[in-house]
Amino acid sequence: MPSNNWTAKHKIFGSVLIRGFCFVGVLLILSLSASDCFKLSLTEQQKMRKRLEKRFKHYMTAKMEFDTEAVYEMHSKRYRKRVSRFEFPKKGMPDKTKVDLTIMSYNIDDIEFSKHFTEAIIHYKMDLKMKTALLPMPKPISFTNKAKERWIYVDEDWFREPERVKVNVSGNPFYTDQH
């Protein structure tokens, strides 16, 4: 008798174990296929890129025209919660009384997108002209500066995210690719 009871327990345990493995396997397959569901088509990617380029152009035009209100509105809500409209001209725009920095032109070199197109890093060059009251200069200095800026896609549009809000220790430049 004891041997039949022992065999029945092993059959039940084996059945539970097999069901458990099957359940884990299904979850693994679903999680792998779900990550592919979020991939955008090439046409959607091109639209996202064009929209970002358009927003960046508007942003740079506002910077060139010293339109602090428009520049401020192009920043993410997260940034605007940390920096008020009153503080922004001091943090986000140069003080023209000390340094007269004028963007003459700019050119986008490259745009890196996160896997799901929720973040982007724009690499660009600016031709600048600078005059300062801090140093005696007979005429403005002209120079080219390379820069990069982080943008995030939120509420159906792109917004500048100038500071990393959370620490990224992986070395991956995008936070949305961490998961």
C-alpha positions as a Markdown table, in Angstrom:
| # | Residue | x | y | z |
|---|---|---|---|---|
| 1 | Met | 0.0 | 0.0 | 0.0 |
| 2 | Pro | 2.6 | 2.6 | 0.9 |
| 3 | Ser | 4.2 | 2.2 | -2.6 |
| 4 | Asn | 0.9 | 3.2 | -4.4 |
| 5 | Asn | 0.5 | 6.3 | -2.2 |
| 6 | Trp | 4.1 | 7.3 | -2.8 |
| 7 | Thr | 3.6 | 6.9 | -6.6 |
| 8 | Ala | 0.5 | 9.0 | -6.6 |
| 9 | Lys | 2.3 | 11.8 | -4.7 |
| 10 | His | 5.1 | 11.8 | -7.3 |
| 11 | Lys | 2.5 | 11.8 | -10.2 |
| 12 | Ile | 0.8 | 14.9 | -8.7 |
| 13 | Phe | 4.2 | 16.6 | -8.0 |
| 14 | Gly | 5.3 | 15.8 | -11.6 |
| 15 | Ser | 2.1 | 17.2 | -13.0 |
| 16 | Val | 2.4 | 20.4 | -11.0 |
| 17 | Leu | 6.1 | 20.8 | -12.0 |
| 18 | Ile | 5.3 | 20.3 | -15.7 |
| 19 | Arg | 2.4 | 22.9 | -15.5 |
| 20 | Gly | 4.7 | 25.3 | -13.7 |
| 21 | Phe | 7.4 | 25.0 | -16.4 |
| 22 | Cys | 4.7 | 25.4 | -19.1 |
| 23 | Phe | 3.4 | 28.5 | -17.3 |
| 24 | Val | 6.9 | 30.1 | -17.0 |
| 25 | Gly | 7.5 | 29.2 | -20.7 |
| 26 | Val | 4.3 | 30.9 | -21.8 |
| 27 | Leu | 5.2 | 34.0 | -19.7 |
| 28 | Leu | 8.6 | 34.1 | -21.3 |
| 29 | Ile | 7.3 | 33.9 | -24.8 |
| 30 | Leu | 4.7 | 36.6 | -24.1 |
| 31 | Ser | 7.2 | 38.9 | -22.6 |
| 32 | Leu | 9.6 | 38.5 | -25.6 |
| 33 | Ser | 6.8 | 39.0 | -28.1 |
| 34 | Ala | 5.3 | 42.0 | -26.2 |
| 35 | Ser | 8.6 | 43.9 | -26.5 |
| 36 | Asp | 8.4 | 43.5 | -30.3 |
| 37 | Cys | 4.8 | 44.8 | -30.3 |
| 38 | Phe | 6.1 | 48.2 | -29.3 |
| 39 | Lys | 8.3 | 48.5 | -32.3 |
| 40 | Leu | 7.3 | 51.3 | -34.8 |
| 41 | Ser | 7.1 | 50.8 | -38.5 |
| 42 | Leu | 9.6 | 52.6 | -40.6 |
| 43 | Thr | 7.0 | 55.1 | -41.7 |
| 44 | Glu | 6.1 | 55.9 | -38.1 |
| 45 | Gln | 9.8 | 56.2 | -37.2 |
| 46 | Gln | 10.3 | 58.7 | -40.0 |
| 47 | Lys | 7.3 | 60.7 | -38.8 |
| 48 | Met | 8.6 | 60.8 | -35.3 |
| 49 | Arg | 12.0 | 61.9 | -36.6 |
| 50 | Lys | 10.5 | 64.7 | -38.7 |
| 51 | Arg | 8.3 | 65.8 | -35.8 |
| 52 | Leu | 11.4 | 66.0 | -33.6 |
| 53 | Glu | 13.4 | 67.9 | -36.2 |
| 54 | Lys | 10.5 | 70.4 | -36.5 |
| 55 | Arg | 10.3 | 70.9 | -32.8 |
| 56 | Phe | 14.1 | 71.3 | -32.5 |
| 57 | Lys | 14.0 | 73.9 | -35.3 |
| 58 | His | 11.3 | 75.8 | -33.5 |
| 59 | Tyr | 13.3 | 75.5 | -30.2 |
| 60 | Met | 16.5 | 76.8 | -31.8 |
| 61 | Thr | 14.7 | 79.6 | -33.6 |
| 62 | Ala | 13.2 | 80.7 | -30.3 |
| 63 | Lys | 16.7 | 80.5 | -28.7 |
| 64 | Met | 18.2 | 82.6 | -31.6 |
| 65 | Glu | 15.4 | 85.2 | -31.1 |
| 66 | Phe | 15.8 | 85.1 | -27.2 |
| 67 | Asp | 12.2 | 84.1 | -26.8 |
| 68 | Thr | 12.5 | 82.7 | -23.3 |
| 69 | Glu | 8.8 | 81.9 | -23.0 |
| 70 | Ala | 8.8 | 79.7 | -26.1 |
| 71 | Val | 12.1 | 78.0 | -25.1 |
| 72 | Tyr | 10.7 | 77.4 | -21.6 |
| 73 | Glu | 7.5 | 75.8 | -23.0 |
| 74 | Met | 9.5 | 73.3 | -25.1 |
| 75 | His | 11.0 | 71.8 | -21.9 |
| 76 | Ser | 9.4 | 68.7 | -20.3 |
| 77 | Lys | 6.8 | 69.1 | -17.5 |
| 78 | Arg | 9.3 | 67.4 | -15.2 |
| 79 | Tyr | 11.8 | 70.1 | -15.8 |
| 80 | Arg | 9.2 | 72.9 | -15.5 |
| 81 | Lys | 8.2 | 71.5 | -12.1 |
| 82 | Arg | 11.7 | 72.0 | -10.9 |
| 83 | Val | 12.4 | 75.3 | -12.6 |
| 84 | Ser | 9.8 | 78.1 | -12.5 |
| 85 | Arg | 9.2 | 80.6 | -15.3 |
| 86 | Phe | 10.9 | 83.2 | -13.1 |
| 87 | Glu | 14.0 | 81.1 | -12.6 |
| 88 | Phe | 14.3 | 79.9 | -16.2 |
| 89 | Pro | 15.9 | 83.0 | -17.8 |
| 90 | Lys | 18.7 | 82.8 | -15.2 |
| 91 | Lys | 19.2 | 79.0 | -15.7 |
| 92 | Gly | 18.2 | 78.4 | -19.3 |
| 93 | Met | 19.4 | 81.5 | -21.2 |
| 94 | Pro | 22.7 | 83.5 | -21.1 |
| 95 | Asp | 22.7 | 86.8 | -19.3 |
| 96 | Lys | 23.2 | 89.3 | -22.1 |
| 97 | Thr | 24.6 | 91.9 | -19.8 |
| 98 | Lys | 27.6 | 89.7 | -19.1 |
| 99 | Val | 27.9 | 87.6 | -22.2 |
| 100 | Asp | 26.3 | 88.4 | -25.5 |
| 101 | Leu | 26.2 | 85.0 | -27.1 |
| 102 | Thr | 24.4 | 84.8 | -30.4 |
| 103 | Ile | 23.6 | 81.7 | -32.3 |
| 104 | Met | 24.3 | 82.5 | -35.9 |
| 105 | Ser | 23.3 | 79.0 | -37.3 |
| 106 | Tyr | 23.1 | 75.4 | -36.4 |
| 107 | Asn | 23.1 | 72.0 | -38.1 |
| 108 | Ile | 21.9 | 68.6 | -36.8 |
| 109 | Asp | 24.7 | 66.0 | -37.2 |
| 110 | Asp | 22.8 | 63.0 | -35.9 |
| 111 | Ile | 19.8 | 61.9 | -33.9 |
| 112 | Glu | 20.0 | 58.8 | -31.7 |
| 113 | Phe | 16.6 | 57.3 | -30.8 |
| 114 | Ser | 15.8 | 54.9 | -27.9 |
| 115 | Lys | 14.5 | 51.5 | -28.9 |
| 116 | His | 10.9 | 52.5 | -28.6 |
| 117 | Phe | 11.3 | 56.1 | -29.9 |
| 118 | Thr | 10.4 | 57.6 | -26.5 |
| 119 | Glu | 13.8 | 59.4 | -26.1 |
| 120 | Ala | 16.2 | 61.0 | -28.4 |
| 121 | Ile | 19.6 | 62.6 | -28.3 |
| 122 | Ile | 20.3 | 65.3 | -30.9 |
| 123 | His | 23.9 | 65.9 | -31.8 |
| 124 | Tyr | 24.4 | 69.3 | -33.5 |
| 125 | Lys | 26.8 | 72.1 | -34.2 |
| 126 | Met | 26.2 | 75.8 | -33.7 |
| 127 | Asp | 28.1 | 78.7 | -35.2 |
| 128 | Leu | 28.2 | 81.3 | -32.4 |
| 129 | Lys | 29.3 | 84.9 | -32.0 |
| 130 | Met | 30.3 | 86.0 | -28.6 |
| 131 | Lys | 31.0 | 89.4 | -27.1 |
| 132 | Thr | 31.5 | 89.9 | -23.4 |
| 133 | Ala | 31.7 | 92.8 | -21.0 |
| 134 | Leu | 34.0 | 90.8 | -18.8 |
| 135 | Leu | 36.9 | 91.0 | -21.2 |
| 136 | Pro | 38.0 | 93.9 | -23.4 |
| 137 | Met | 37.4 | 92.7 | -27.0 |
| 138 | Pro | 37.5 | 95.0 | -30.0 |
| 139 | Lys | 35.0 | 92.8 | -31.9 |
| 140 | Pro | 32.9 | 89.6 | -31.2 |
| 141 | Ile | 34.6 | 86.2 | -31.4 |
| 142 | Ser | 33.1 | 83.7 | -33.8 |
| 143 | Phe | 33.4 | 80.0 | -33.1 |
| 144 | Thr | 31.7 | 76.6 | -33.6 |
| 145 | Asn | 30.4 | 74.5 | -30.8 |
| 146 | Lys | 29.3 | 70.9 | -30.8 |
| 147 | Ala | 26.5 | 70.0 | -28.5 |
| 148 | Lys | 23.9 | 67.3 | -27.7 |
| 149 | Glu | 20.5 | 67.5 | -26.1 |
| 150 | Arg | 18.1 | 65.0 | -24.7 |
| 151 | Trp | 14.5 | 65.1 | -25.8 |
| 152 | Ile | 11.6 | 62.9 | -24.6 |
| 153 | Tyr | 8.3 | 62.0 | -26.3 |
| 154 | Val | 5.4 | 62.7 | -23.9 |
| 155 | Asp | 1.8 | 63.6 | -24.6 |
| 156 | Glu | 2.1 | 63.1 | -28.3 |
| 157 | Asp | 5.0 | 65.5 | -28.7 |
| 158 | Trp | 8.8 | 66.0 | -28.1 |
| 159 | Phe | 10.1 | 68.0 | -25.2 |
| 160 | Arg | 13.6 | 68.9 | -24.1 |
| 161 | Glu | 14.8 | 67.1 | -21.0 |
| 162 | Pro | 18.0 | 68.9 | -20.1 |
| 163 | Glu | 18.9 | 67.1 | -16.9 |
| 164 | Arg | 19.0 | 63.4 | -16.1 |
| 165 | Val | 16.4 | 62.9 | -13.4 |
| 166 | Lys | 17.4 | 59.5 | -12.4 |
| 167 | Val | 20.9 | 57.9 | -12.4 |
| 168 | Asn | 21.7 | 55.7 | -15.3 |
| 169 | Val | 24.5 | 53.4 | -14.3 |
| 170 | Ser | 24.3 | 51.0 | -17.2 |
| 171 | Gly | 26.1 | 53.3 | -19.7 |
| 172 | Asn | 23.0 | 53.1 | -22.0 |
| 173 | Pro | 22.1 | 56.7 | -22.9 |
| 174 | Phe | 18.4 | 56.0 | -22.9 |
| 175 | Tyr | 16.3 | 55.3 | -19.8 |
| 176 | Thr | 13.4 | 53.7 | -21.6 |
| 177 | Asp | 15.7 | 50.9 | -22.9 |
| 178 | Gln | 16.5 | 49.8 | -19.3 |
| 179 | His | 13.4 | 47.7 | -18.9 |
